[in-house]
Amino acid sequence: MEKNKQIEYFMLTKGERFPAERLPEIKHRLEELDEDHMMMVEAMDFKEPLIMLLISILIGELGVDRFLLGQTGLGILKLVTCGGCGIWWLIDLFKIQKMTRQNNYEKFAKTLICIA
């Protein structure tokens, strides 16, 4: 597949998984990658913000959403406090999608640092 088409496909299918303000930077950084590294980035598993919201709604009081974002300490704390007696759980319902997008961007950025 032509590189520009690969980048456009990536941005189309996975763009909503990243913060909107970071999309131009992501596209620019993808343009700098060679074919092998581009395939590696395409194969990465970026979390879907809507799925994370559903997980947070259903079992967020148990800290599962925080565990999935790699925040083990906060996940344990949320589990032990039953979502901060429901308050922390409620706050996370509003923040989880933004946190997921930011987490995906950080994962993307760390991968590019390792490649370089």
Secondary structure, DSSP 8 states (H G I E B T S, - for coil): --HHHHHHHHHHHHGGGS-GGGHHHHHHHHHTS-HHHHHHHHHS----HHHHHHHHHHHGGGTHHHHHTT-HHHHHHHHHTHHHHTHHHHHHHHHHHHHHHHHHHHHHHHHHHHH-
